[in-house]
Amino acid sequence: MSNKAIQHGTPDGYRQHLRTDQPACEPCTTAATDARRAAYLRDGHTNSVRVPAELLGVIALWLRDDVRAQLDAEIGPRVIGACIDRASAKARQS
């Protein structure tokens, strides 16, 4: 077993937890999950990510018209409109 301190919040830290038979902490688990998801995207194993509806609505509001048209074509203008509505409602609650 190594005396090296665990590098918390990193994929290496997650592996260090496993090698030392310690349960992985939340920051290390999150870092390992994020790294794995990014690798799947880069390697072409997946083509999508989950985004909360409110966040997608905010993003849609900031897009150039040509990019917004692409988003509408991919997801549908009614769905994007609903996401924008949710974002607006959430902003009014804040």
QUIZI-V600651 format. One record per residue. N is the residue number from 0. RES is the residue in one small letter. SS is DSSP state (h for helix, s for strand, l for the rest). Layout:
N,RES,SS / N,RES,SS
This chain:
0,m,l / 1,s,l / 2,n,l / 3,k,l / 4,a,l / 5,i,l / 6,q,l / 7,h,l / 8,g,l / 9,t,l / 10,p,h / 11,d,h / 12,g,h / 13,y,h / 14,r,h / 15,q,h / 16,h,h / 17,l,h / 18,r,h / 19,t,l / 20,d,l / 21,q,l / 22,p,l / 23,a,l / 24,c,l / 25,e,h / 26,p,h / 27,c,h / 28,t,h / 29,t,h / 30,a,h / 31,a,h / 32,t,h / 33,d,h / 34,a,h / 35,r,h / 36,r,h / 37,a,h / 38,a,h / 39,y,h / 40,l,h / 41,r,h / 42,d,h / 43,g,l / 44,h,l / 45,t,l / 46,n,l / 47,s,l / 48,v,l / 49,r,l / 50,v,l / 51,p,l / 52,a,h / 53,e,h / 54,l,h / 55,l,h / 56,g,h / 57,v,h / 58,i,h / 59,a,h / 60,l,h / 61,w,h / 62,l,l / 63,r,l / 64,d,h / 65,d,h / 66,v,h / 67,r,h / 68,a,h / 69,q,h / 70,l,h / 71,d,h / 72,a,h / 73,e,h / 74,i,h / 75,g,l / 76,p,h / 77,r,h / 78,v,h / 79,i,h / 80,g,h / 81,a,h / 82,c,h / 83,i,h / 84,d,h / 85,r,h / 86,a,h / 87,s,h / 88,a,h / 89,k,h / 90,a,h / 91,r,h / 92,q,h / 93,s,l
